[in-house]
Amino acid sequence: MKHKLWFDEENDILMFQIIGDYATEEARGSEALMRNAFENRPFQQLIVDLSQAGPMESRETRKIQNESMRKAGVTHTAFVGAGAPTRMIARVMIKLGSESLPSQFFATAEEAISWLKGQRRSK
């Protein structure tokens, strides 16, 4: 997988950088990767960096990715680095089956981290 997934230990946030096109098979494999990364972690928050992302393969890919995030236990998602067309696609992805997953778009990772940490306090 050319995409990058890592856990930001300092901020307790899972980071996912999508690089280039995102295929359906990659979306299918993301649930296990996220679930493993969240193991024994106090928060299940995710930052998705779309600054180098290409298109998602299909509507099915977006639906599978959304379901994978839900099954992996993601509680909040922050999207970073998205242009207008990518933000539109991401909003559609969020609405495809995630009525309870708070999400926002940010220009920088720092803004995203601040928002995610604020969501922890609002519980």
C-alpha positions as CSV (number, residue, x, y, z in Angstrom):
1,M,0.0,0.0,0.0
2,K,1.5,3.3,-1.0
3,H,-0.7,5.1,1.5
4,K,0.6,5.8,5.0
5,L,-1.0,4.9,8.3
6,W,0.6,5.6,11.6
7,F,-0.2,6.5,15.2
8,D,0.8,9.9,16.4
9,E,1.9,9.0,19.9
10,E,2.2,12.6,21.1
11,N,-1.4,13.5,20.3
12,D,-3.1,10.0,20.6
13,I,-4.5,10.3,17.0
14,L,-4.3,7.9,14.1
15,M,-3.0,9.5,11.0
16,F,-3.9,8.3,7.5
17,Q,-2.3,9.8,4.4
18,I,-3.9,8.9,1.1
19,I,-1.3,9.1,-1.7
20,G,-2.7,8.9,-5.3
21,D,-5.7,6.9,-6.2
22,Y,-7.5,4.9,-3.5
23,A,-8.8,1.5,-4.7
24,T,-11.7,-0.7,-3.3
25,E,-9.3,-3.4,-2.2
26,E,-7.3,-0.9,-0.2
27,A,-10.5,0.2,1.5
28,R,-11.4,-3.4,2.4
29,G,-8.1,-3.8,4.1
30,S,-8.3,-0.6,6.1
31,E,-10.5,-1.8,8.9
32,A,-8.0,-4.4,10.3
33,L,-5.2,-1.8,10.0
34,M,-7.1,0.8,11.9
35,R,-8.4,-1.6,14.5
36,N,-4.8,-2.8,15.2
37,A,-3.6,0.8,15.5
38,F,-6.3,1.6,18.0
39,E,-5.7,-1.4,20.2
40,N,-5.1,-0.2,23.8
41,R,-5.4,3.4,22.9
42,P,-7.5,5.9,24.9
43,F,-9.0,7.6,21.8
44,Q,-10.2,6.4,18.4
45,Q,-9.8,9.6,16.4
46,L,-8.5,9.8,12.9
47,I,-6.9,12.5,10.7
48,V,-7.1,11.8,7.0
49,D,-4.6,13.8,5.0
50,L,-6.0,14.3,1.5
51,S,-3.3,16.7,0.2
52,Q,-1.8,14.0,-2.1
53,A,-5.0,12.0,-2.7
54,G,-6.3,11.1,-6.1
55,P,-9.8,9.9,-6.7
56,M,-11.4,7.0,-4.9
57,E,-12.1,4.1,-7.3
58,S,-15.9,4.2,-7.0
59,R,-18.9,4.9,-4.8
60,E,-18.5,1.3,-3.5
61,T,-15.0,2.2,-2.4
62,R,-16.2,5.2,-0.4
63,K,-19.0,3.2,1.2
64,I,-16.6,0.4,2.2
65,Q,-14.1,2.9,3.6
66,N,-16.8,4.6,5.6
67,E,-18.0,1.2,7.0
68,S,-14.4,0.2,7.8
69,M,-14.0,3.4,9.8
70,R,-17.2,2.7,11.7
71,K,-16.3,-0.9,12.4
72,A,-12.8,0.0,13.5
73,G,-14.3,2.3,16.2
74,V,-13.4,5.7,14.8
75,T,-15.2,8.3,16.9
76,H,-14.1,11.5,15.1
77,T,-12.5,12.3,11.8
78,A,-10.7,15.4,10.7
79,F,-9.8,15.8,7.0
80,V,-6.8,17.9,6.1
81,G,-5.4,19.2,2.8
82,A,-8.4,18.8,0.6
83,G,-9.4,21.0,-2.3
84,A,-13.0,21.8,-3.0
85,P,-13.7,18.7,-5.2
86,T,-12.1,16.3,-2.7
87,R,-14.0,17.9,0.2
88,M,-17.2,17.3,-1.8
89,I,-16.3,13.6,-2.2
90,A,-15.4,13.3,1.4
91,R,-18.7,14.8,2.5
92,V,-20.5,12.2,0.4
93,M,-18.4,9.5,1.9
94,I,-19.3,10.6,5.4
95,K,-23.0,10.7,4.6
96,L,-23.1,7.2,3.1
97,G,-23.6,5.5,6.4
98,S,-22.1,7.5,9.2
99,E,-24.8,9.3,11.0
100,S,-22.9,9.4,14.2
101,L,-19.3,10.2,13.1
102,P,-18.5,13.8,13.7
103,S,-16.2,15.1,11.0
104,Q,-14.6,18.4,9.9
105,F,-12.3,19.8,7.3
106,F,-9.2,21.8,8.2
107,A,-6.4,23.6,6.3
108,T,-3.7,22.2,8.7
109,A,-3.0,19.2,10.8
110,E,-2.5,21.5,13.8
111,E,-6.1,22.8,13.5
112,A,-7.4,19.2,13.1
113,I,-5.5,18.1,16.2
114,S,-6.9,21.0,18.2
115,W,-10.4,20.2,17.1
116,L,-10.0,16.5,17.9
117,K,-8.6,17.2,21.3
118,G,-11.6,19.5,22.0
119,Q,-14.0,16.7,21.1
120,R,-12.5,14.6,23.9
121,R,-13.4,17.3,26.4
122,S,-16.9,17.7,25.2
123,K,-17.9,14.1,26.0
